[in-house]
Amino acid sequence: MPGSDAAVLSSIVAQIEDLTRRVTELADSYGTTPDSAIAAELYAAERALVGAHRALDRAMRSMSG
Protein backbone atom coordinates (compact mmCIF):
# COMPACT_ATOMS: atom_id res chain seq x y z
CA MET A 1 0.00 0.00 0.00
CA PRO A 2 1.49 3.36 -0.95
CA GLY A 3 2.40 5.51 2.05
CA SER A 4 -0.07 8.21 1.11
CA ASP A 5 -2.94 5.71 0.98
CA ALA A 6 -1.93 4.33 4.37
CA ALA A 7 -1.86 7.84 5.80
CA VAL A 8 -5.29 8.67 4.38
CA LEU A 9 -6.84 5.47 5.75
CA SER A 10 -5.17 5.97 9.10
CA SER A 11 -6.59 9.48 9.31
CA ILE A 12 -10.08 8.28 8.37
CA VAL A 13 -9.94 5.50 10.98
CA ALA A 14 -8.90 8.02 13.65
CA GLN A 15 -11.80 10.28 12.68
CA ILE A 16 -14.26 7.39 12.80
CA GLU A 17 -12.95 6.39 16.23
CA ASP A 18 -13.50 9.97 17.44
CA LEU A 19 -16.99 10.13 15.91
CA THR A 20 -17.90 6.79 17.43
CA ARG A 21 -16.82 7.97 20.88
CA ARG A 22 -18.75 11.23 20.51
CA VAL A 23 -21.93 9.54 19.26
CA THR A 24 -21.74 6.99 22.08
CA GLU A 25 -21.38 9.73 24.69
CA LEU A 26 -24.36 11.56 23.23
CA ALA A 27 -26.45 8.38 23.09
CA ASP A 28 -25.57 7.60 26.70
CA SER A 29 -26.76 11.04 27.74
CA TYR A 30 -30.17 10.38 26.15
CA GLY A 31 -30.48 6.82 27.42
CA THR A 32 -31.95 7.81 30.78
CA THR A 33 -34.30 10.49 29.51
CA PRO A 34 -37.81 10.37 28.06
CA ASP A 35 -36.07 10.78 24.68
CA SER A 36 -34.78 7.22 24.67
CA ALA A 37 -35.86 6.91 21.02
CA ILE A 38 -33.10 9.40 20.24
CA ALA A 39 -30.64 7.19 22.12
CA ALA A 40 -31.76 4.20 20.06
CA GLU A 41 -31.09 6.05 16.82
CA LEU A 42 -27.71 7.24 18.07
CA TYR A 43 -26.76 3.69 19.07
CA ALA A 44 -27.73 2.57 15.56
CA ALA A 45 -25.37 5.21 14.18
CA GLU A 46 -22.69 3.97 16.57
CA ARG A 47 -23.08 0.43 15.22
CA ALA A 48 -22.77 1.73 11.66
CA LEU A 49 -19.57 3.57 12.56
CA VAL A 50 -18.14 0.43 14.18
CA GLY A 51 -18.95 -1.45 10.97
CA ALA A 52 -17.23 1.22 8.91
CA HIS A 53 -14.17 0.95 11.15
CA ARG A 54 -14.03 -2.82 10.62
CA ALA A 55 -14.40 -2.42 6.85
CA LEU A 56 -11.56 0.10 6.76
CA ASP A 57 -9.38 -2.25 8.82
CA ARG A 58 -10.07 -5.03 6.31
CA ALA A 59 -9.24 -2.70 3.43
CA MET A 60 -5.93 -1.74 5.03
CA ARG A 61 -5.04 -5.41 5.58
CA SER A 62 -5.93 -6.23 1.97
CA MET A 63 -3.81 -3.38 0.65
CA SER A 64 -0.80 -4.43 2.70
CA GLY A 65 -1.10 -8.14 1.99
C-alpha positions as CSV (number, residue, x, y, z in Angstrom):
1,M,0.0,0.0,0.0
2,P,1.5,3.4,-0.9
3,G,2.4,5.5,2.0
4,S,-0.1,8.2,1.1
5,D,-2.9,5.7,1.0
6,A,-1.9,4.3,4.4
7,A,-1.9,7.8,5.8
8,V,-5.3,8.7,4.4
9,L,-6.8,5.5,5.7
10,S,-5.2,6.0,9.1
11,S,-6.6,9.5,9.3
12,I,-10.1,8.3,8.4
13,V,-9.9,5.5,11.0
14,A,-8.9,8.0,13.6
15,Q,-11.8,10.3,12.7
16,I,-14.3,7.4,12.8
17,E,-13.0,6.4,16.2
18,D,-13.5,10.0,17.4
19,L,-17.0,10.1,15.9
20,T,-17.9,6.8,17.4
21,R,-16.8,8.0,20.9
22,R,-18.8,11.2,20.5
23,V,-21.9,9.5,19.3
24,T,-21.7,7.0,22.1
25,E,-21.4,9.7,24.7
26,L,-24.4,11.6,23.2
27,A,-26.4,8.4,23.1
28,D,-25.6,7.6,26.7
29,S,-26.8,11.0,27.7
30,Y,-30.2,10.4,26.1
31,G,-30.5,6.8,27.4
32,T,-32.0,7.8,30.8
33,T,-34.3,10.5,29.5
34,P,-37.8,10.4,28.1
35,D,-36.1,10.8,24.7
36,S,-34.8,7.2,24.7
37,A,-35.9,6.9,21.0
38,I,-33.1,9.4,20.2
39,A,-30.6,7.2,22.1
40,A,-31.8,4.2,20.1
41,E,-31.1,6.1,16.8
42,L,-27.7,7.2,18.1
43,Y,-26.8,3.7,19.1
44,A,-27.7,2.6,15.6
45,A,-25.4,5.2,14.2
46,E,-22.7,4.0,16.6
47,R,-23.1,0.4,15.2
48,A,-22.8,1.7,11.7
49,L,-19.6,3.6,12.6
50,V,-18.1,0.4,14.2
51,G,-19.0,-1.5,11.0
52,A,-17.2,1.2,8.9
53,H,-14.2,0.9,11.1
54,R,-14.0,-2.8,10.6
55,A,-14.4,-2.4,6.8
56,L,-11.6,0.1,6.8
57,D,-9.4,-2.3,8.8
58,R,-10.1,-5.0,6.3
59,A,-9.2,-2.7,3.4
60,M,-5.9,-1.7,5.0
61,R,-5.0,-5.4,5.6
62,S,-5.9,-6.2,2.0
63,M,-3.8,-3.4,0.7
64,S,-0.8,-4.4,2.7
65,G,-1.1,-8.1,2.0
